[in-house]
Amino acid sequence: MAIAQGISKRVAIVKQSGLGVPGSAGSQYRRRTSSVWQAPTDTFENNEILSHQQSTGVTYGLKKATGKVDGLLSASTYALEFAALLRKGFTAGVSTTAASVTIAGAGPTYTVTRAAGSFLTDGFKAGDVIRLSVGTLNAANINKNLLVIGLTALVATVKPVNGVALVAEGPISGTTISVFGKKSIAPLTGHTNDYFSVEESYADLGRYELFTDCQVSQCALSLPATGNATASFDWVALARATNAAAALTAPTAETTTSALTAVNGAVILNGASVTNITGASLTINGNVSALDAVLGANTSPDVQRGRITVSGSFTALFDGVTVQNLYTGQTPVALVLVITDNQTGTSDFVTFSMSKIKITGDAPDDGEKAVVRTYPFTAEINTAGGAALASDQTILSIQDSAA
């Protein structure tokens, strides 16, 4: 007797063209540590009283479907899910060409100064990871991941991700400056409303379960100081079909980008690099749920969406009062989390940039060890950002080097 094995199960996903239009071609297998999809049904106890004094059972009600997919965070792997949560697709980062630049500084931060033009009007933002290319730059400065921590029209203050040193030089003409990879932000208008089909294939049994009209409800990210960064996605779906043949035909292979680790990245708080962080978490919640039942149908007609909310926390060694003062002073600040795959300056990465958060606590722990404080925070839309300004007018932007 064949028994389904998790190691043999495969999970494929494809974006639908709209509600009620299950996907087929163009799907891709998903990497995962766990994928659990189910189709529970509401039941109602028959609590009537009869002469035989026994229960007459239950009655079936609304059919539901939910999913939870856990995985290791890696570049490009979950770009569809992140774009669906933010309600805007990933687009190529901005760039400027033939610029004359001067690099100055001795680390850990540097300035990249352009002779003409404007970083702001070109669309660069604090929190972007940029790369310098082309031109006759020193090899140490070409194609390195540089996190922008401060920005004016002519000057970008940058921190090389992974601490790779730059070489002061310039002016160097003919340089290309680009936001590497692609970005998505929670937009002000034109919000997308993405539906997906997700199919789990049980190769041992030759059985397939297709979940349709799926939407991503929430993503919970865990960024430990030691260990892989993880992402956990909660899904809402409207229907499940069990089949003897695959509905998602010929999915492409899983992504092959490396798993990311927070220890190889950077944390920027209030425009300064923070080196005492011992862990962080981030939750992006689209507040998605299935609509209530309607008479004459045992499935929900659609999903409903609420506000995009972003919250999280970070833990830090208690080695000073800088962060604590941000909490007691109720000071809104920017927070940027960069997660990369290795210690080189050209590694893959994913960044999560929030230009306005409020820290809402500073609880300490205790014991025969270094004291650690936990700082929960809530992000909000930065209404002071926007076009030709140093920050996006959004609650969260995500940059993916391989999207």
KOLZATI-711564 format. One record per residue (C-alpha): x, y, z. Coordinates in steps of 0.2 Angstrom, whole numbers, padded with zeros to 4 digits, always signed. Each point is the difference from the previous one (the first is absolute). Layout:
<atoms>
XYZ
...
</atoms>
This chain:
<atoms>
+0000+0000+0000
+0007+0017-0005
+0001+0013+0013
+0003+0018-0004
+0017+0007+0005
+0004+0018+0004
+0016-0001-0009
-0009-0005-0016
-0013+0013+0001
+0002+0016-0011
-0009+0016+0001
-0003+0011-0016
-0007+0018-0001
-0006+0011-0014
-0008+0017+0000
-0018+0000-0007
-0007+0012-0013
-0014+0004+0012
-0013-0006+0013
-0007-0017-0006
+0013-0003-0013
+0011-0014+0006
+0017+0000-0007
+0009-0013-0011
+0015+0005-0010
+0015+0010+0007
+0000-0008+0018
+0016-0003+0010
+0005-0012+0014
+0002+0008+0017
+0014-0004+0012
-0006-0003+0017
+0004-0007+0018
-0019-0003+0002
-0016+0002-0010
-0016-0004+0008
-0016+0003-0010
-0017-0006+0006
-0019+0002-0004
-0010+0001+0017
-0019+0001-0001
-0011+0009+0013
-0011-0012+0009
-0015+0003+0011
-0006-0012+0014
-0018-0005-0002
-0005+0004+0018
-0019-0005-0002
-0008-0010+0013
-0009-0017-0006
-0008-0014+0009
+0015-0012-0002
+0010+0013+0009
+0015-0002-0011
+0010+0012-0012
-0005+0001-0018
+0017+0006-0004
+0007+0015-0009
-0004+0010-0016
+0013+0006-0012
+0002+0019-0003
+0012+0011-0009
+0015-0008-0008
+0017+0009+0003
+0018-0002-0005
+0016+0006+0008
+0018-0003-0003
+0016+0003+0010
+0017+0000-0009
+0016+0001+0009
+0017+0002-0008
+0018+0007+0001
+0001+0018-0006
+0009+0001-0017
+0001+0013-0013
-0014-0001-0014
-0008-0015+0008
-0015+0009+0008
-0001+0015-0011
-0017-0004-0006
-0006-0002+0018
+0008+0016+0006
-0007+0010-0015
-0017-0007+0004
+0001+0006+0018
+0006+0017-0004
-0013+0001-0015
+0013+0006-0013
+0011-0011-0011
+0019+0001+0000
+0008+0012-0012
+0018+0004-0005
+0009+0011+0011
+0004+0018-0006
+0017+0004-0008
+0011+0014-0007
+0013-0001-0013
+0016+0009-0005
+0001+0008+0017
+0016+0008+0007
+0002-0006+0018
+0012+0002+0014
+0002-0013+0014
+0006+0006+0017
+0002-0006+0017
+0010-0013+0010
-0015-0012+0006
-0011-0006+0007
-0010+0013-0011
+0005+0009-0015
-0007+0014-0011
-0004-0002-0019
-0001+0017-0007
-0006+0004-0018
+0006+0015-0009
-0017+0004-0008
-0018-0006+0000
-0010-0005+0015
-0002-0017+0010
-0016+0007+0006
-0008+0004-0017
+0007-0016-0007
-0010-0010+0013
+0013-0007+0011
-0005-0002+0018
+0008-0002+0017
-0001-0019+0004
+0004-0005-0018
+0015-0011-0004
+0009+0007-0015
+0015-0006-0010
+0012+0010-0010
+0006-0007-0017
+0007+0004-0017
+0013+0015+0000
+0018-0002+0005
-0004-0003+0019
+0013-0009+0011
-0004-0018+0000
-0004+0001+0019
-0015+0012-0004
-0008-0009-0015
-0016-0010+0003
+0000+0001+0019
-0016+0000+0010
-0001+0017+0007
-0014+0004+0012
-0006+0018-0001
-0002+0007+0018
+0000+0018-0004
-0005+0010-0016
+0000+0017-0007
-0001+0006-0019
+0019-0003-0003
+0006-0011+0015
-0004-0017+0005
+0007-0006+0016
+0002-0019-0001
+0005-0014+0011
+0008-0015-0010
-0011-0015+0005
+0011-0014+0008
+0013+0014+0005
+0009-0001-0017
+0012+0015-0001
+0000+0012-0014
+0014+0010-0007
-0001+0019+0000
+0002+0007-0018
-0007+0012-0012
-0007+0008-0009
-0003-0014-0012
-0011+0003-0015
-0011-0012-0009
-0006-0009+0015
-0017-0009+0001
-0009+0001+0017
-0015-0012+0002
-0012-0007+0013
+0005-0018-0002
-0014-0013-0004
-0018+0005+0002
-0011+0009+0013
-0018-0001+0006
-0008+0013+0011
-0018+0001+0007
-0007+0013-0012
-0011+0015+0002
-0011-0005-0014
-0002-0014-0013
+0000-0014+0012
+0001-0017-0007
-0012-0014+0005
+0009-0016-0004
-0007-0018+0001
+0010-0016-0002
-0003-0018-0003
+0011-0012+0011
+0001-0018-0003
+0008-0014+0011
+0005-0015-0009
+0002-0017+0009
+0011-0010-0012
-0001-0016+0011
-0019-0001-0003
-0002+0009-0016
-0012+0012+0008
-0001+0019-0001
-0009+0013+0010
-0003+0017-0008
-0004+0015+0010
-0008+0015-0010
-0003+0018+0003
+0014+0001+0013
+0006+0016+0007
+0014+0003+0012
-0006+0006+0017
+0016+0002+0010
+0019-0002+0000
+0010-0003+0016
+0018+0002-0002
+0013-0006+0013
+0017+0007-0001
+0011-0008+0014
+0018+0006+0003
+0005-0019-0002
-0009-0010-0013
-0009+0002-0016
-0013+0013-0003
-0017-0008-0002
-0017+0006-0007
-0017-0007+0004
-0015+0004-0011
-0018-0002+0004
-0012-0002-0014
-0019+0001-0002
-0008-0010-0014
-0018-0002-0006
+0000-0018-0007
+0009-0017-0001
-0001-0013-0013
+0008-0017+0001
+0005-0008-0016
+0009-0015-0008
+0009+0012-0012
+0010+0016+0002
-0009+0016-0004
+0016+0010+0000
+0010-0007-0014
+0018+0000-0002
+0005+0011+0014
+0018+0008-0001
+0013-0005+0013
+0002+0008+0017
+0011+0015+0002
+0018-0004+0003
+0006+0016+0010
+0009-0003+0016
-0009+0001+0017
+0002+0017+0008
+0006+0003+0018
-0002+0016+0010
+0018-0002+0007
+0007+0004-0017
-0011+0016-0002
-0002+0016+0008
-0013+0010+0012
-0002+0018-0002
-0010+0009+0013
-0002+0019-0001
+0013+0002-0013
+0014-0009+0009
+0006-0018+0000
-0005-0010+0015
+0013-0014+0005
-0008-0006+0016
-0016-0008-0007
-0002-0018+0005
-0016-0004-0010
-0014+0007-0009
-0018-0004-0006
-0011+0008-0013
-0019-0003-0004
-0008+0006-0015
-0019-0002+0001
-0012+0003-0014
-0015-0004+0011
-0007-0011-0012
-0015-0012+0004
-0014-0009-0010
-0016+0008-0001
-0015-0006+0010
-0011-0013-0007
-0015+0005-0011
-0016-0009-0002
+0000-0014-0013
+0019-0003-0001
+0011-0010+0011
+0016+0009-0005
+0004+0018+0003
-0002+0012-0016
+0017+0009+0003
+0012+0006+0013
+0000+0017+0009
+0016+0010+0003
+0004+0013+0014
+0014+0012+0003
+0018-0005-0003
+0008-0001+0018
+0018-0002+0004
+0007-0004+0017
+0015-0009+0008
+0013+0000+0013
+0019-0001+0002
+0010-0005+0015
+0016+0009+0004
+0014-0001+0013
-0003+0013+0013
+0016+0010-0002
-0007+0018+0000
-0015+0010+0000
-0001+0006-0018
-0014-0012-0005
-0009+0001+0016
+0000+0019-0002
-0009-0002-0016
-0014-0009+0009
-0001+0012+0015
+0000+0015-0012
-0013-0008-0011
+0011+0004-0015
-0005-0006-0017
+0016-0007-0009
+0004-0010-0016
+0005-0019+0001
+0009-0009-0014
+0003-0019+0001
+0012-0007-0013
+0001-0019-0001
+0014-0008-0011
+0007-0017-0004
+0019+0002+0003
+0014+0012+0006
+0004+0006-0018
-0005+0017-0006
-0009-0007-0015
-0011-0012+0008
-0019-0002-0003
-0011+0009+0013
-0018+0005+0005
-0003+0016+0009
-0015+0006+0010
+0000+0019+0002
-0012+0009+0011
+0003+0019+0000
-0011+0003+0015
-0002-0012+0015
-0005+0003+0018
+0009-0010+0014
-0014-0005+0012
+0010-0009+0015
+0017-0004+0007
-0002-0015+0011
+0016-0007+0007
+0004-0018+0004
+0011-0006+0015
+0012-0015+0005
+0018-0004+0000
+0003+0007-0017
+0001+0016-0009
-0017+0010+0002
-0010+0001-0016
-0015+0012-0003
-0014-0004-0012
-0006+0015-0010
-0017-0003-0009
-0005+0012-0013
-0014+0005-0012
+0003+0008-0017
-0011+0013-0008
-0001+0008-0017
+0013+0014-0001
-0011+0015-0007
+0016+0010-0001
+0007-0011-0013
-0003+0000-0019
+0006+0005-0017
+0017+0010+0000
+0001-0003+0019
+0012-0011+0010
-0013-0013+0005
-0014-0009-0008
-0018+0005+0005
-0004-0017+0006
-0001-0011+0015
+0013-0013-0007
+0011-0003-0015
+0008-0016-0004
+0015-0002-0012
+0005-0016-0007
+0017-0002-0009
-0006-0015-0011
-0019+0004-0002
</atoms>
